[in-house]
Every structure is written in C-alpha cells, then in structure tokens.
Amino acid sequence: MSQLVQISILPHHLEDEDHILQKVFDKVDFRMDDVQEWNIRKRSIDARQKKVKYNLQIELWLKGEEIPKREIFKIQDVSNGKEVAIIGAGPAGLYAALRAIEGGMKPIVYERGKDVRSRRRDLAALNKEQIVNPESNYCFGEGGAGTYSDGKLYTRSKKRGNVLKAMEWFVDFGATPDILVDAHPHIGTNKLPQIITSMREAIEKAGGEVHFSSKLIDIRHEDHRIKAIQIEGQDWKEYDNVILATGHSARDIFYLLHKRGIKVQAKPFAIGVRIEHQQDLINQIQYHGDDQNPYLPPASYSLVEQVDGMGVYSFCMCPGGIIAPCATNTDEVVTNGWSPSKRNNPYANSGIVVSVSPEDLPNYDPRDPFVSLNFQKKVEQDCWIAAGKTQQVPAQRMIDFVKGKVSEDLPKTSYFPGLVSVDLNQVLPEMLSSRLRVALKTFGKKMKGYYTNEAVLHAPESRTSSPVQIPRDAVTLEHIEINGLYPCAEGAGYAGGIISAAIDGINCMDRVIEKNKS
C-alpha cells in the first residue's frame, strides 16, 4: 500500500524534484533508498496567505510494494451486442456509449447537432454574423455544451461515481496526464474537440454507431415501459432501453415528454450575469501583488454570499477566457464563458448568478412543470430585446449597475458580437438585480479591487443548469413511471459539468448492463 505525504512548497520549487523530496523526507521515517517510485498525486494553489504556495500530495511506494497499473480503455467488438439507444453525444452520452462497449452492449447514439468539425462553421456564423442555428451552436452538437464553451473537469460530485475513471478515460483519448493531478483540471476548448473525436472513433471502431443531425422528435411507451423512439425523417425504431442525455438546453425534449404523459417537474436553477475583469487585476488580487510570478497560472476566484434568503455566487469562472454567445433560438440572447488550454487571453470572466427555486417565482404554480423554464426564457428574451434583437448583449459597468446609472461608454470586452449600453436594473427582474447589487459590493470587500467600474456585466448568464427535472428512481435510475427510460445528466437535472455528466452517463449505463444480464 502506498504512502501519502502532504507538503507545501513555494511556486518556484514546483519543478525542483530534490527540494520536493527533501520536504517529503523531513516528514517521514524512511529514506529515498527505501522508495521504488513516487509521484505527485494532487496539486493545488494555496493563496490564502500573503505568500502563495503549492500544496502537494506525494504518493510513494516502498520497495517490495506492488504498484498498481492503470487500466487503459480497451475496445472490443460489440457489433452483435444488444442495442441501447443514447440520445445526445455530450459527455454523458459519449461516456455511456464507452461504458456500453465495456459491458458488451452496442450503443446507438443519436445527436441532433453536427460533429465537432462541422460545428465550427456554425459557431463562426454566430459570432461574426449573429446567425443562430437552433440545431448547431455552443449547446448542441458532438461533445455537448462543454466542447466549445469550456473544458473544466473539476467536480464536487465525489460521491456519485468514479471520478478517477472518468478522468483517466480523458487521458486515454488524448488529454494530458496533468488532469489527474491538478485540483482544478482543465483541458481547454482548443484541445477538447480532438479528444471528443477520438472517443467517437473508438465507439465506431467497436461496432457502435453515432448519428449526427438526428433529432429525437417522438417517443412511445406502453404499460409503463419504453417501446420506441422516432428520429426526425426516420421511421420508428424499437428499443428496450433509452438513455436520455440531451443537455440542459433541449427544451423541446421537456415539452415532448410532457405531451406524451411522461412526468417532468420544475426544479431550482440559477440565473444572473457574466462579469469580465482584466486578468491582470484578478492575478494581482488573488496573488497579493505577486502577479508576475511565472510559476503561477492565471488566477481564478470563487465567491458566494447569501442575500435576502437567496445564494449569489460565482459560476464557471474562466481565467484568461472569452465570453461566448450561447443562444439556441433566434429570439434570445445567452452568455457563457470558456478558456483555451493556456488560459492566456487578457480577460477573466465568471458568471455571477442568483439561486432561484420555483417557489420564489411570482407566478409559481406547483402543477406547472415549466414555471422555472418560462422565467428563464423571459429573461433571455428581454435581454435580446434590450440589445436591439441581435446577438449583442445588454451590458453595464459594475459600479454603474449598482448605482443604477447607464454607462456612458463600455470598454472593449471579449464578447465578439458586441455590447449595448443599458441599465440592467431595468432589464433584469428586480428579484435578481437587487440581490446582485448587494452581492457585488460585498464581493468587493472580500476581494479588494474586484468592485470596479472597469468590470463589465454581460446579461444574461442563464444556462447554469436545467430549470426542469425528469424524475428518476434513485436505485434503478429509470424514470419513476417508465421502465427502460433513463433520464441522465444535466438535461435531466442530475449533473452539473463535464465530469459529473460523464459519471452519470457511466452510472446509467451500468444499470442498463445489470438489467440486461439479469
């Protein structure tokens, strides 16, 4: 069994193995001669004190101990295996397909959007010409929303499944092994598409199928069992098991399920704005003035505050990042953030959002499964109207927003389609804007320099999670009323981010495999 040792070092010692080992052996009662192998198991930055440090967890194997070998993903032929339908080729769908291959089943993946390469043209049209393709955008297409709107791999869902396995599969398909070590691993939007492509090629090589531009338009169930699905332009196809991994923005799926008598329900979500600062400022604040240290990465931050009974917090913080237009329909505007692998853009952006429960909404009706969704849609449409019915976004300098003053001008930001100066207090619902005003001033006290008129609010940040949940059994992971239907990951309300969605995809497929064996 290996030995784990915790040490702290200054940033410039990060690549100094002799220094690291000296710190280790100052803490243990054995010497280097007793060690056959060692590595850094976890690495994180500790910026709580004036002197920034790296915290390292060192794993050592003494001589005579068996060093476990990591299993690489193995492709096996499942051409003749039992078929299982997977709706959506985001992280949940892809990982469910890979797990199906491990379990000897044949995955048939249906993705409404395009492959990663073809998606690029639609994203370019969205950014440069403000043309929204409802089936191919930042949310829909191979790899899901995370492929081109970030590559963060950290998750708080430690109890929901095998995080290490999900991370190791990313390495198997091309990610750097550093993601297994860093406390906040990140691949980057520039590198993630090729990894996603490698996963799809492995699925196809094993005999599985991945179909693009294949939108689910109908579903059939009888006697509380799934019977068949219909893909647009195709005949009905029968399946005993369907994993529904459609993502948080596939609103048509929620309406389809409701129409077919399959229970959906409103759930809590969060909505607010995306704020952009200069990355140099965030570095200076977080690293206590040591912002030119070449051994420190672009700094991130995490903020949270309770305001009048609702949480206000930072979401999907992107160091060295870019704000992207993420609408999925022509009559709305949506923002999100992403970072390249080097995180070397001059801006830092983060969602600052307010937690909202269905019961908080002015038109709450416990019988209405779409009360949260309707609120989300109205905010997006109001922002679209305020920006002139374009993919520009309504925007305001931070202090101007708190004071209720329209900004006389706006600095250049990373949001390519452009900004329209408005008073966001007149655009966003008061329940959001009032809490954001209080929280921003408080955040400025927690991070000296954060509250500045050089920071710009872009509205809205609205796709933090699904506003609708597709309820499932906690044990079987099947829909509570329909056997064989597996609501999965973000779109069903059971994940938040690439890794937690991937884990949920694995978990759902595990249940399918278990049922198929019984």
N, C-alpha and C positions, 0 to 999 in steps of 0.2 A: 504494500500500500504506500502511495506517495506521501511526502511531507509537504505541507503548505506553510509558507512563511510570509508574513506581511512586512513590507518595508516602505519607507518614504525616501525619495531622492530629489535633488534639485534638477530642473529640466535639462541642464547641460550635461548631466551624467546619464541621460537616458540610453545612450549608445555605448557607455563605458562598462563593459562586462566585468572588469576587475573590480570596479567600485561597487557594482551591484552585488557581486559575490561577497565582497568584504562586509557589506551591510547585512547580508544573509547570515554569514558565519559568526557575526557578532551576536546573533540571536539563538544559535543552536549549539548543541553539544557534540557535533561531529564535524569533520573537516572535508575538504574537497576530495581527498583521496578515497573517502567513503562513498562518493557520489558517482553514479554512472551516467546520469543525464539530468538536465534541468531545463526549464523554460519559463517564460513569463506567461502566467495563466490569465491574469486580469490586469488591466492598466487603466487608470483614471486620473484626472487632474483634480487637485485639491487647491482651490483658490480662496478658501475661507479666511486665511490669514494674509498678512501683508506679503509674506514670502511664498510665492506659488510653488507647489510641489507636485510630483507624480506619486501616487500611491500604487505600489506594485504588489501583486500576489505571485510569489515564486513557488513553482512546483518542482520538487526534487525527488528522484528515485535513487535509493541507496543500492549499492552493489548487492546482487542476489535477488532483488525485487523484480517481478515481471512487469514490464512496461506494456500497457495495453496498446494495441494497434487500432487506429481508426478505420472503420469500415467505409469503403468508398461505395457510392451508389452503383449498383450492378443492374445492367439492362438484361432482361430476359424476354423471350418471345411470348407474347400474350395474344397473338393473332387469333387463336381459337378459344381464348378465355371468355368467361361470361361478361357480357357488356354492361357497363354502367354509364349513364349519361351525366355529364357535368356541364352545367350552364354557367359560362363565364370562364375566361382564361386569365384572370388576375392571379395573385399569389395563392389564394385559396384553391382555385380551380386547377392550377398547374401542380401544386403540391398534392392535391387529392389524386390527380392523374398519376403522378410519380409513385405515390403510395399504392395505388391500384396495381401498378406494374409489379411492385414488390410483392403484393399479395396474390399475383397470378390472374388478376382480372383485366379486362380490356376497357380502357377509358375512351369514351367518345365525347370530346369536348366541343361545345358549341359557343362561339364568341360572336357577339353582334357587331363588333368593330373589326378593324383591319389588323394585319400583322405589324410588328414594330417598325419595320422599314417604311411601309406604306403610310403609317400614321403620321410620319414626319411631315409629309406634304400638307396634310390637313391642319397640323399644328402651325405650320408656316403661314397658311392662309388665314388662320385665326389671329395670329399675332400681327401680321403685316396688312391684311386686307379686312380684318374683323369679320370674316365669314365663319359662321358656326355650322359645322357638320354634326347633326344630332346623333349620328352613329359612330363618328370617329373624331375624338377630341382628347383632352387630357384625362378624362374619366373612362372613356370606352375604348377598348382595343387590347391587343395582346399585352399581357403584363399588368393590366389594370391601371388604376389611377396613380399608383406609385412609380410606374416606369418612367414617366416624363414629368412628374411633379414631385419627385424626390426619391432618395434611396436610403432613408433612415431604416436601420434594422433593429433598433432597441425596442424593448417591450417591458411592461410591468407585469405581464401575464405569466409569471413564473409557474403558477400552479395549474395552468390549463393544458400543459403538454410539454413535449420535449423540445425546449428552445435550442439546445445544442445540436440536435439532429437537424432542425430547420436551418441553422446557421451553417452546419457542415455541408449540407446539400448545396448551398450557395457557393461554397468553396469548390465543391466537386465540379460545378458548372462554370467556374472561371473567376470567382471573387477572390480577392487577396486574403490569405490566412489571417491578416490583422483583424478581420472582423470577429474572429474567435477570441480575441484578446481585449479589444477596446471596450470600455464600459458603455460607450455610445457609438457603436459601429455604424458606418456609413459607406455605401458603395458609390453613390453619385449617379445622377441622371445620365451622364455621358457614357458610363460603363454598364449600367444595368440592362439596356436593350440587348447587348450581345449575350449576356448571361441568360436572359429570358429566351432568346432564340435557341441557345444550346439546350435548354430544358425542353423546349418544344421538339427539337430534332431528336432528343433521346426518347420522348414519348412516341414519336412516329417510327423511329427505328425499332422499338419494341413491338410494334404492331398496333399501337393505339392510333387514334385519329384526332386531328384538331381542325375544325372547320371555322373559317372566318366569314364575316358578313352573313352570319347565321343567327338571326334574331328569334328568340322564343316569342311566339305570338299567342299560343294557347296551350292549355293543359287539361287533361281529362283524369277524373278519379271516380271510382265506383266502390261502394261498400267500404268506405274509409281506406281505400288503397289507391296508390298512384297507378294509372293504366297506360297513359300515352302522352306524348308531347307533340306539338306541331311547330316546326321551324318555318319562318316566312318563305313562301314559294315552294314548300315541300309538302308531301303527304304526311299524315300522322304516322308516328313511329312508336311502337310499344316498348316500354321499359318497366322493369320491376323496381328499379332504384334510380332516383334522380337527385343529384346534389345541386342545390340552388345557390350558386356563388356569384351573384350578379352585381355586387357592389352597392355602395350607398346612394348612387345617383340614378339607378334604374327604376325610376318612379312608375313606369308603365307596368313593371312586374307586380308592384304593390296593388295597382288598380286591377290587373288581371286576376290575381289571386282572390281579391275581394269579390270580383264579378263572378268567379267560379265557386264561391261559397267556402273558400279556404281562409281561415281566420288570420287576420293581421290586426295589429294594435298600435296605438300611438306610444312613443317612448320619449324619454328625456334626450336632449341633444344640446348643442352649444352653438352660439352664433355671435358675431361681433365684427371686428375689422382686422386688417392685416397692416401692421406698422413697420415702417422701414427707417432704420438709422444708418449712419455711416459705420462700417465695420470697425474702422479705427477707433471710434468712440466707444463701442462696446468692448473692444480689446482693452482700452485704457481703463475703463470702469472695472471690468472683471479681473484684470491682472494688476490692479493697484499701481498703474503707471508703468509697469514692466511690459509695455505693449510691443516693444521692438525685439523681444526675445525670439530668436529664430527657432528655438526648440519648443515653442508653444504654438498650437494651432489657432486659427481664428476662433475667438471666444463665443460661447453660447450663453444663454441665460434661461432661467426658469422662475416664473413669478406667479403668485397666487394670492388672492385676497377675497374675503367674504364681504359683500356689500348688500345690506338690506335683505339678508336671507338667501342670496344667490352667490355662487362662486364666480369670480372673474379670474381668468388665468391665461398664461401663455400657452400656445398650442403650435406644434410643428415649427419650432424655431429653426431658422435656416441661416447659419453663419456663411458669409461670403456667397450669398444666394441671390435669387431672382424671384420676383413676383410674376405669376403667370395668369392669363385669362382662362378660367376653367368652366365656362358655361357649357351646358349640354343642350340648350334650346336658344332660339334666336331672340326671345323676348325676356332675357335675363342677363345679369352680369354677376360673375362669381370670381373670387380671387383665391389663389393658393400660392405656396412658396416651394422652391426647390433649390438644391445646391449641386454644383458639379463636384467631382471627386476631390479636387484640390481646394475647394471652397475659397477660391481666390478672386471672387468678384468684390467690388468695393463696398457693397451694401450688406447689411444684416436685416433680415425680416422675420417677423413672427406674427402668428395670429394672436390677438388678444380678444378672448371670447367670454361670453356670459352663459353660464349653465341655465338651461330652461327646461322645466318639467311641463308636461301637458296641462297640469292643474294650474300653472302660472299664467296661462294664456287667457286673454279676455273672453274669447268665445269657446272656452272649454266645454266639451260635452263628452262624458265617459263612453257614449255609444259611437263616437266619431273616431275611427282609426286614423284619420288624416288631419287631425287638428294641428299637430306639430308640423306636418308636411306643408299644409296650407300657409302657416305662418312663415316658414322658411321660403316658400315660393313668393309670397308677397314682398318680403324684404328684398329678394333678388330682383323682382320686377320693379319695385320702387327705385332701387339704385340704378337700374337700367334706364328708367325714365329720367331720373335726375341727371344722368350723364348724357342725355340727348338721344336716347335709344340707340346707342352704339356700344361697342366693347371697351370704350373708355370707361374709367371708373370715377365715381364721385370721390373727391379727396379733400383733405384739410390738414393743415399743420397742427401738431399736437396741442400746443398751448391755445391756439386759436379755437380749437374744438372745445376745450374745457371752458373757455370764456364765451363761447357762442358767437364767435366772430368769423365771417367769411375771410379766408386767407387772400390777401391782395395778390400774391403770386405763389407759385409752388416750385420747389427745386426739382431738378431732374431726378427721376427715380428709375428703378429697373423695370417698371411696368411698361412694356413696349407699346401697347395700343394708345397710351396717353391718359392724362388726368383732366378732370373738370372740377374747378374750384367751387365748392358748395359749403353750406353749413350742414354738416352731417346730423346735427341735432334736429334738423327739420326733415331729414330723410329717414333716419332710423327710428324705430318705435322708442318711446320715452323709457320703457322698462329696460331697454338696452343702453341707450345713450346716457341716462342718468347714472347708471352703475359704472359705465366706462369712464365717465368724468371723474368720479371719486377714486376709482382704482388707479387711473393713470397718475394722479397726484401722489397717491400712496406709493406706487412703484418708484416714483422719483425720489422718495425718501429712502427706499430700500436700496436703490442703485443710483448713487449721486451722479447726476448728469443725464440720466435716462429721460427725465421730463424736460424736453427741449422743443423749441419751435422749429428746429431743423429736422425733426422727425415728422414723417407724413403718414396719415391714416388713409388707407385704401379700403373702400367698402364694396361689398361685404366679404367677410370670411364666414362662409355659411355651410360648407360641406365637411364639417368636422367629424360627423358620424351620421348614421341613418336616423331620420326622425320617425321611422316606422320599424316595428319589430315583427318578425314572423315567428310566433312562439313554437318552441320545440320541447320535447321531453328531455329532462336533464340526464337521463341514463342512455336511452337509445339514440338521442339526437335527431329523432324523426319529428316531423310536425306533430303537434299534440292531437290532431284529428285525422291525419293522413299518413298511413304507413307507407314507407318507401320514399317519402319526400323528406329531404334533409336540408332545412334552412341552414345556410353556412356563412360564417364570417361577417364582414362589415354590413353587407346589404340586408342581412337578417337580424342585425343588432347584437352580434356575438363576438366582435373583434374590433380592433382599432389600430391599424397599421400593418405593414407588410408582414412582419414576423408573426404577430398574433393571428392574422388571417391565414398565413401558411399553416400554422399549427392547427387551426380549426379545420382546415381542409384535410389535414392528415387524420385528425380525430374523427371527422365524419366518415372518411373512407375506411378507417379502422372498424367502425360499426357495420358498414356495408359488408366488409370482408368477413367479419364474425358471423353475421347473419347468413351469408352465402355458404359458410362452412357447416352451419348447424342443420 
